[in-house]
Amino acid sequence: MQNRFKSQGAQIMIIALFVAIAGEFKITPFSGELFRIGLGSSTFLLLLLLMRQLPYIKTGIAVGIAVLLFRTLLDTASSDHLMLLESMRKHFSAMLYYIVFAIGMSLIRERLHEFHPLLLGACSSVVDFMSNEMELIARSTLFHLPYYQPAQWLLISVTAVVRCYFTVGLYSSITVNQMRIVHAEQQKRMEQMLMINSGLYGEVFYLKKSMRAIEQITVQSYDLYCRLNMLPEYKDYSRSILEITQQIHEVKKDSQRILAGLLKLTDKETASEMMLSEIVQFVLKSNQEYSRMLHKDVHMEQEMRVNYSTAHSIPLLTVLNNLVSNAVEAIELEGTIRIQVYGMLSETVFIVTDSGTGISELDKEMVFEPGFTTKFSQEGIAATGIGLSHVRDIVQSFKGSIQLKGGKLAGETTFVVALPTNALKKE
């Protein structure tokens, strides 16, 4: 709490110093130097709008005192005959201006975020006008000068409107820019989360498939144990098989725990509704960055003939991202990747085409087989991606189909994914 008050006090002092200095950039519309129109008012208004967490009245008092002392110090430093009290009396009305202005702004402070910029400009203009009037009244009283001068109110009104609307416009520009920065950061985080969820979905899907295989192996192993246990000469073998069955069961339980943890992370899949165009744009954008990382010049194209919202964005991202990332890796130095989306009868068709090195006829028959890969590291270690076999399994889980076709040009590779539209559309 003490640190917060220290920080708040430091901010108020900085504002007071800025306003005092900005106030020296001024014009004097009336005779003499007693009333001025300077940048201090606009600076004060802008800082109040940007720092609403500060107490306005305390800030106004601090600014008013700082302006009084700063101007008095300048007067006494530049003139030998000007007395201290006379200088303070001269600038007392300026101190009163900032205090009244802060009080007026404090009255509308709680609703500042609700005001349209035009309304905010109008309200601050009224506060500015009233503050200037109080300054003029104080000046007239202290120096026994006539209060009303020709065209005085009109000039003060025009000045208040011009500088308040200018300041509010500047504040709105700063606010919009801040919102854009926040939005860009949120967009970046959302894209990162989508990519993570897409990867997790592929792992969960594969783990579920492995779990089913483990269950089948456990059942078959236990069945074999029961058969051998009925034969006295195979008693020893049956015990070994029973131990193996128990170990497989332990592996299954460990896998279930891992699966349960991953499912908690991917439970929000149904809430991640996206338009098909957003999914395609995200896939192309992320893989454009991937191609730059691989020092490749890849041109991304898209053609959307159908577009709707889907609650199954994560599985669709997993499928398309895998196909497009494979296409990026298949391109040697430069090339083109194109995604086409269109509706055909009761299906939505996604076509991913790349101008890479192509796939040999022998490999075309094997690309969807489990464990197949053409990607090896320099040490000869195979890639560990989810692979086209898992992409096929995800597509088939939606009762869809995936096909590999040759492109229209030599070296082109085209994958055609057809999914039932009713399975994808937001329910």
N, C-alpha and C positions, 0 to 999 in steps of 0.2 A: 504494500500500500504506500509506504514511504517513497519507494523508488518511483512509483507512478506519479506521485505529486511532484517529485523532483523533475521528472521528465516533462510533465505538464507545465511546470514553471519555466523550464528551459525553452519550451516551444513558444510560450507567451512572450518571453523576453526577445526571442529571435523575431517574432512577428512585429513586436514594438520597434525593434531596430530597423527592420526592413521598411515599415510604414514611415518612420521618421525620415529616413534617407529619401524614399520615393517622394515624400511630400515637398522636397526641395526643387523638384522639377515641376514648375508651376507657371501660371499666368495670373495677372492681377487685373480683373475686368473693371474694378471700380477705382476711384481715386485713392491714392495712398497704397500702403503695403499691408493694410490690416486684414483685408479679405482676399484670399487667393483661391484659385482652382488648380489643384495639382494632382499628381499621380498617387498621392497617399491614399485618397478615398477609394480609388479603383483597386489599389493593392490590398487595402484593408478588407474590402468586400470579397475579393477573390480568395484571400486567405481564410476568411470566415466560412465561405462556402466549401472550401477544400478540407477544412479542419473543424468539422462540426462537433467533434468530441470535446473541444475546449469550452470552458464556461465563457459565454459571450460577454457578459457584463464585466467580469474580472479582466478579460482580455481588452475590452474597450477602455477601462480605467488605466490599465498598464500602458496601452498605446497612447492615450491622451497625455499621461504624465511624461512618457518618453518624448513625445512631440514637443511638449512645453519645454522640457529641459534641453532638448537638442537645439531648438530654435533660439532659446535664451543663450545657450553656450555660443552659438554662432554669432549672435548679436554682440555679446560682450567681447568676443575675440576679434571681431572686425571693426568695433567702434570703441574709442576711448572714453567718450563722453556719455554713452548710454548706460544708465543705472540698471542694476540687476532687477529691482522691483518694477521699474518702468518696462523693462523687456518682458518680464513675466506677465504684467498686466496687458501688454500688447498681444501676447499669444495665448492668453487664458481662454479666449473664445474658441480657438482652434482645439484646445483640449476638450472643451465642452462639446464640440462637434462630434468627436470620436466616441465620447461616452454616450451621448444621445443616440448616435447611429447604432452602437452596440446594443443599447436597450431596445431600440426599435426592431433590430434583427432578431433579438432573443424572443420577441413576441411571436414570430412566425417560424422560429427555428425547428420546432417539432414537425412542421408540415412542409419543410423545404423539399424533401424527397418526393412529395406528392405534386408539387407545382410544375406545370408546363413552363418551359423557358420563357415564353411570352408573359405569363402571369408572374413568374419570379422576377423578371425585369421590371414589370409594373410595380410590384410591391416594394422592391428595393429602391425604385425611383421615388416612391412616396416617402420612404424612410430617409433617403438622401435629402429630399426637399425639406422635410421637417427639421432635419439636423442642421442644414444650412440656415434655415430661418432662425433656429435657436442661436446659432453662431452670430448671425447678424443682430439679433435682439441684444445678446450679451455685449457685442462690440459697441452698439449704439448706447447702451446703458453706461458702460465703463468710460466711454470717451465723450458722452453727451453730444452724440451726433444724431442727425435726423434719421429715423428708421427707414422711411420710404424714399426710394430714388426712382426716377423714370426708368421703365423697362426692367427694373431689378428682378421682379418676380418671374417675368418671362425668361430672362437669361438664366436664372437659377433653375427654372423648370426644365428648360432645354438642356442645360448642362447635366442635370441629374438623369434625365432620360437617356441622353447619348452615352454617358460614361457607364451607367448601370447596365444598359443593354449590351454595350461593348464588353463589359466584364462578364456578364452572364453568358454571352456568346463564347467568350474565351473559356469560361468554366465548362460549358457544354462540350466544347471541342476536346478539352482535357478528359472529361468524363467518358465521352465516346471512345477516345483512344484507349483509356484504361479498360473499358468494357471489351474492346477488341482484343487487347492483350490477354485479359482473363479468359475470353472465349477461345482464343487460339490455344492457350495453355490447357483449358478444359478439353478442347478438341483433341489435342495431342495425347492427353491422358486417356481419353475415351478410346482413341485408336490403339494405344498400347494395351488397354484392357481387352479390347476386341481381339487383338492378336494373341494375347495370352489365353483368353477363353477359347479361341479357335484351336490353339495347340492343345489345350487341356481336353477339349471335346474329342479330338482325334485320339488322344491317349486313353480317355475313358472308354470310348467306343472299342478300342483295341483290347483294353483290359477286360471289358465285359465279354468280349469274344473269347479271350483266354480263359476267363472264369467258366464259361460253358464247356470249353474243352477239358479243363481240370475236373469238372464235375463228371463228365463222361468217362474220363480216365479212372477216376475214383470208383465209379460204379462198376466198370469193367474189371478193375483190379480186385475189388471185393468179390465180385462174382467168380473170378478165377480162384480166389482163395477158398471160397465155399466148395467149389468143385474138387479142388485138390485135397481139401481137408477130409473129404469123404473116402479118399483112397489112402489106406494105411501106408503104403510105400512112398507116398509123397507128402507125408506129414511135415518133414523138415522144410520142404519147398513152400508149403502152404504158410508156415510161420514167417518165412522170409517175405512172402508176398503180402502177408498181413502187415508186417512192419513197413513195407514200402507204401501200402495203402494208407497207413497212419501218417507217414511223412507227407504224402501227397495231400492228405486232409489238413495237415498243419500249414502247408503252403497255401492251400485254399483259404484258410482262415486269415492268414497274413494278407493275402490278396484282397479279401473282403474288407479288411480294415483300411487298406490303401484306397480301395474303390469308394468306400464310404466317405473318406476325407475329400477325395476329388469331386464326388457328387455334391458335397456341400458348397464347393467353389463354383460349380457349374449349375447350381439350382436356379440361378437368375436367368437362365437361357430363355425361358418363356417370356420374360419381361423385356428382352432386348429386341424390340420390334424395329425393323428398318425397311426402307423402300429398296426395291431391287436395284435401282440406280445408285443408291448410297452404298450398297454392298459392292457393286462393280467398281465404283469410283475409289472406294477404300482399297480394294484388292490391287487396282492399277497403281494407285499412289504408293502403297507400301512396297510393291515390287519394282516401281520406278527407282525408289531409294535403294532397293536391293541390287538393282542393275548397276547403279553408280558405285556401290560398294565393291562390286566385282569389276569395276572399270570397263563397263560395257555401255555402248550407246544404243539404247533400246527405245524405240518409238511405240507408245501405247495408244491404242485406238479402241473405241467402243461404239456400239450401235444398239440402241434401245428401242425396240418396237413395242414393248409391253412393259408396264411398270405398275407395281402395287406393293402394299405393305405385307410383310411376312413376319411371323413370330418365330420362324426357324432360321434366323440370320446366322447364328453360330455354325450350324452344320453346313449351310450354304457357303459361308466364308471359308470353312475348312476345305471344302471340295474345290472351290474356285482358286483359292490361294495356293493350294498344292499344285494344281494344273498350271497356273501362271508362273509360279516359282520354278517348276520344272522347265517351262518354256524359256525363262530367263537363262537358266543354266545350259540349255541346249544351244543357245545363240553364242557364237564364238566371239565376235567383237562388236558387231552392230547388226540390227535387225528390227523386226516389227512383231508386236503381239497384238492381236485383235480379239475382243470379246463381243459376241453378238447375242442378243437376247430377244426372243420373239415367242409368240404363242402359236401353237399348232393343235387345233381341236381341243382336247382336254388336258394338254400338256404344255408346260413352259420349257423351252429349249434354250440351253446355254451352249454356245460354240466358242471354243478357245483355239485360236490358230496362231502358230508361230512360224517364222522364217528361219528356223535353226538348221541344224545339221540333218534333221530327219531321223527316222527310226527304220532300221533294216527290216526286211521281210521276215527274217527268222525271229527277231526280237518282238515284232508285232504280235506273234502268237503267244508270247510269254509275258508281256508287260503287266498283265493283270494277275499273274500268278504270285502267291505269297512268297516273299523273300527275294523276288527278282529285282535287280537294280543294275544300272549301267554306270553308276557313280562310285568311284573308288578313290581313296586318298593316295598320296604319293607312296605310302607304305603298303598299299594294296588292301586297305581296310574298307569294307563296303559302307555306304551311307546308311544313316539310322533314321531317315524320315519315315512318315507313316506309309508311304508307298502307294502305288496305284491300286494294289489289291484292297487296301483299306478304304481308299476313295470309292472304289466300286462297291464295297460293303455298305458304306454310308449311303450311297445312291440307292442301292437295293433296299435299304431299310425304309426308304420312302416309296417303295414299289416303283422305282424309276429304273433307268437304264443308262449305260455309258458305253460309247463306241469310239474306237480309234480309226480314223480315216486319213487317207492321203490328201494333201492339199492340192489346190489347182495348179500351183507352181512347184517346180522341182525343189525338194528339200523342205517343203512345208509339212507341218504336222497339225492335224486337227482332231480335237476331242469333242465329241457331241454328247452332252448330258441332257437327258429328257426326264423331267420330274412332273408328277401329276399336279396340276394347278391347285386343285382343292386341298392337297396336302400341304402346300406352301402358303396359301393365302391366309391372312389374318382371320381367325374365326370370330 
